[in-house]
Amino acid sequence: MKKIYLNLAAGSSYNSSLEWINYDFISSNKNVKKINLLKKLPHNDDSIDFIYCSHFIEHIPISQISSFLKECYRILKKGAHARFILPDYEKLSREYINLLSNKK
């Protein structure tokens, strides 16, 4: 059975392999399908083998993060994995504080 991998909020970092489906809200490439990722995803329950999502969650309104993650969970096959990449806010905050301290 063919495996299906999703790249959510792909932007210009899409994967052109046949088993990958790339989605984003804005698409300027035929390899990236345009959809609203905060709505119901166009896949059946337990149908996706892997989800990759890089630097998108931090842009979602906080009130919609839970429903986005539940939707990802809904479409993942049992035992499948998802990888969510997020910025390291602790590191960014420390760098910001250091920059402020050095200005004094």
LOTOR-391465 format. One record per residue: residue number from 1; residue in one letter; x, y, z of N, C-alpha, C in turn. Coordinates in nm, 2 decimals. Layout:
seq_type_nx_ny_nz_cax_cay_caz_cx_cy_cz
NUM_a_X_Y_Z_X_Y_Z_X_Y_Z
...
***
This chain:
seq_type_nx_ny_nz_cax_cay_caz_cx_cy_cz
1_m_0.08_-0.12_0.00_0.00_0.00_0.00_0.09_0.13_0.00
2_k_0.05_0.22_-0.08_0.13_0.34_-0.10_0.12_0.43_0.03
3_k_0.23_0.48_0.08_0.24_0.56_0.20_0.21_0.71_0.15
4_i_0.15_0.78_0.24_0.12_0.92_0.22_0.18_1.01_0.33
5_y_0.26_1.10_0.29_0.33_1.20_0.38_0.27_1.34_0.35
6_l_0.25_1.41_0.45_0.20_1.55_0.44_0.31_1.65_0.48
7_n_0.32_1.75_0.41_0.41_1.87_0.45_0.31_1.99_0.46
8_l_0.28_2.02_0.58_0.18_2.13_0.61_0.25_2.26_0.62
9_a_0.20_2.36_0.56_0.26_2.50_0.55_0.39_2.49_0.48
10_a_0.39_2.43_0.37_0.52_2.39_0.29_0.59_2.52_0.25
11_g_0.52_2.62_0.21_0.58_2.74_0.15_0.67_2.70_0.03
12_s_0.79_2.75_0.02_0.88_2.71_-0.09_0.96_2.59_-0.06
13_s_0.94_2.53_0.06_1.02_2.42_0.11_0.94_2.29_0.09
14_y_0.90_2.26_-0.03_0.81_2.15_-0.06_0.90_2.03_-0.10
15_n_0.84_1.91_-0.09_0.90_1.79_-0.13_0.83_1.74_-0.26
16_s_0.91_1.72_-0.36_0.85_1.68_-0.49_0.83_1.53_-0.51
17_s_0.87_1.45_-0.41_0.85_1.30_-0.42_0.70_1.27_-0.44
18_l_0.67_1.17_-0.51_0.53_1.13_-0.53_0.45_1.10_-0.40
19_e_0.51_1.05_-0.30_0.44_1.01_-0.18_0.41_1.13_-0.09
20_w_0.47_1.25_-0.12_0.45_1.37_-0.04_0.34_1.46_-0.10
21_i_0.25_1.51_-0.01_0.15_1.61_-0.05_0.19_1.73_0.03
22_n_0.21_1.84_-0.04_0.25_1.97_0.01_0.13_2.06_0.01
23_y_0.10_2.12_0.13_-0.01_2.22_0.14_0.04_2.35_0.20
24_d_-0.03_2.45_0.16_-0.01_2.59_0.22_-0.13_2.67_0.18
25_f_-0.14_2.78_0.26_-0.25_2.88_0.24_-0.23_2.95_0.11
26_i_-0.11_2.98_0.07_-0.07_3.05_-0.05_0.03_2.96_-0.13
27_s_0.00_2.94_-0.25_0.09_2.86_-0.33_0.12_2.93_-0.46
28_s_0.25_2.93_-0.49_0.30_2.98_-0.62_0.37_2.87_-0.70
29_n_0.34_2.74_-0.66_0.41_2.63_-0.72_0.31_2.52_-0.74
30_k_0.32_2.45_-0.85_0.22_2.34_-0.88_0.24_2.22_-0.78
31_n_0.35_2.21_-0.71_0.38_2.11_-0.62_0.32_2.14_-0.48
32_v_0.26_2.26_-0.46_0.20_2.29_-0.33_0.06_2.32_-0.36
33_k_-0.03_2.25_-0.29_-0.17_2.26_-0.31_-0.22_2.37_-0.21
34_k_-0.31_2.46_-0.26_-0.36_2.57_-0.17_-0.48_2.52_-0.09
35_i_-0.46_2.52_0.04_-0.58_2.50_0.13_-0.56_2.58_0.26
36_n_-0.68_2.59_0.33_-0.67_2.66_0.46_-0.65_2.55_0.56
37_l_-0.53_2.55_0.62_-0.49_2.45_0.71_-0.56_2.45_0.84
38_l_-0.63_2.56_0.87_-0.71_2.57_0.99_-0.85_2.52_0.98
39_k_-0.88_2.47_0.86_-1.01_2.40_0.84_-0.99_2.25_0.84
40_k_-1.10_2.17_0.82_-1.09_2.03_0.81_-0.99_1.99_0.70
41_l_-0.90_1.91_0.73_-0.80_1.86_0.63_-0.87_1.76_0.54
42_p_-0.84_1.76_0.41_-0.91_1.68_0.31_-0.86_1.53_0.30
43_h_-0.86_1.47_0.42_-0.81_1.33_0.43_-0.90_1.25_0.52
44_n_-0.91_1.13_0.50_-0.99_1.04_0.59_-0.92_1.02_0.72
45_d_-1.00_0.98_0.82_-0.94_0.94_0.95_-0.84_0.82_0.92
46_d_-0.73_0.83_1.00_-0.63_0.72_1.00_-0.58_0.69_0.86
47_s_-0.55_0.79_0.78_-0.51_0.77_0.64_-0.37_0.82_0.61
48_i_-0.30_0.89_0.70_-0.17_0.95_0.67_-0.06_0.89_0.75
49_d_0.05_0.86_0.68_0.16_0.79_0.74_0.26_0.88_0.82
50_f_0.26_1.01_0.78_0.36_1.10_0.84_0.32_1.25_0.81
51_i_0.33_1.33_0.91_0.30_1.48_0.90_0.43_1.55_0.94
52_y_0.47_1.64_0.85_0.58_1.73_0.88_0.52_1.88_0.87
53_c_0.56_1.96_0.97_0.50_2.09_0.98_0.61_2.18_1.05
54_s_0.67_2.27_0.97_0.78_2.35_1.02_0.74_2.50_1.03
55_h_0.76_2.55_1.15_0.74_2.70_1.17_0.60_2.75_1.12
56_f_0.50_2.68_1.16_0.36_2.72_1.13_0.28_2.74_1.26
57_i_0.29_2.65_1.35_0.21_2.66_1.47_0.22_2.79_1.55
58_e_0.34_2.85_1.55_0.35_2.98_1.61_0.28_3.09_1.54
59_h_0.23_3.07_1.42_0.15_3.17_1.35_0.00_3.15_1.37
60_i_-0.04_3.04_1.42_-0.18_3.01_1.44_-0.24_3.09_1.56
61_p_-0.35_3.15_1.55_-0.41_3.21_1.67_-0.42_3.10_1.78
62_i_-0.39_3.14_1.90_-0.38_3.05_2.01_-0.51_2.97_2.03
63_s_-0.62_3.03_2.00_-0.75_2.97_2.02_-0.78_2.86_1.91
64_q_-0.69_2.85_1.81_-0.71_2.75_1.71_-0.60_2.64_1.71
65_i_-0.50_2.65_1.79_-0.39_2.55_1.79_-0.45_2.41_1.83
66_s_-0.53_2.40_1.93_-0.58_2.27_1.97_-0.66_2.21_1.86
67_s_-0.74_2.28_1.79_-0.82_2.21_1.69_-0.73_2.17_1.57
68_f_-0.63_2.25_1.54_-0.54_2.21_1.43_-0.47_2.08_1.47
69_l_-0.42_2.07_1.59_-0.35_1.95_1.63_-0.44_1.83_1.64
70_k_-0.56_1.85_1.68_-0.66_1.74_1.68_-0.69_1.69_1.54
71_e_-0.69_1.79_1.45_-0.72_1.75_1.31_-0.60_1.67_1.25
72_c_-0.48_1.71_1.29_-0.36_1.63_1.25_-0.37_1.49_1.30
73_y_-0.41_1.48_1.43_-0.42_1.35_1.50_-0.52_1.26_1.43
74_r_-0.63_1.33_1.39_-0.75_1.25_1.33_-0.70_1.18_1.20
75_i_-0.62_1.25_1.12_-0.59_1.19_0.99_-0.46_1.09_1.00
76_l_-0.39_1.10_1.11_-0.27_1.01_1.12_-0.31_0.87_1.14
77_k_-0.25_0.77_1.08_-0.27_0.63_1.10_-0.22_0.60_1.25
78_k_-0.28_0.50_1.30_-0.24_0.45_1.43_-0.09_0.42_1.43
79_g_-0.01_0.47_1.52_0.13_0.44_1.53_0.21_0.53_1.43
80_a_0.15_0.61_1.36_0.22_0.70_1.27_0.28_0.82_1.35
81_h_0.37_0.90_1.28_0.44_1.01_1.35_0.41_1.14_1.28
82_a_0.43_1.24_1.36_0.42_1.38_1.31_0.54_1.45_1.37
83_r_0.60_1.54_1.29_0.71_1.62_1.34_0.68_1.77_1.32
84_f_0.67_1.84_1.43_0.64_1.98_1.43_0.76_2.06_1.48
85_i_0.81_2.15_1.39_0.93_2.23_1.42_0.88_2.37_1.47
86_l_0.93_2.41_1.58_0.89_2.54_1.64_1.02_2.62_1.68
87_p_1.01_2.75_1.68_1.12_2.82_1.73_1.15_2.80_1.87
88_d_1.28_2.82_1.91_1.32_2.80_2.05_1.30_2.94_2.12
89_y_1.18_2.96_2.18_1.16_3.09_2.23_1.24_3.13_2.35
90_e_1.28_3.03_2.43_1.37_3.05_2.54_1.51_3.11_2.49
91_k_1.56_3.05_2.39_1.69_3.10_2.33_1.67_3.24_2.27
92_l_1.56_3.26_2.20_1.54_3.39_2.14_1.52_3.50_2.25
93_s_1.45_3.46_2.35_1.43_3.56_2.46_1.56_3.59_2.53
94_r_1.65_3.49_2.55_1.78_3.52_2.61_1.86_3.61_2.53
95_e_1.86_3.58_2.40_1.94_3.67_2.30_1.89_3.81_2.31
96_y_1.76_3.83_2.31_1.70_3.96_2.32_1.74_4.03_2.44
97_i_1.73_3.96_2.56_1.77_4.02_2.69_1.92_4.06_2.68
98_n_2.00_3.97_2.63_2.15_4.01_2.61_2.17_4.13_2.53
99_l_2.10_4.14_2.42_2.11_4.26_2.33_2.07_4.39_2.41
100_l_1.96_4.38_2.48_1.92_4.49_2.56_2.02_4.53_2.67
101_s_2.08_4.43_2.73_2.18_4.45_2.83_2.31_4.52_2.77
102_n_2.34_4.48_2.65_2.46_4.53_2.59_2.45_4.67_2.54
103_k_2.32_4.72_2.53_2.30_4.86_2.48_2.31_4.96_2.59
104_k_2.31_4.91_2.72_2.32_5.00_2.83_2.46_5.05_2.85
***
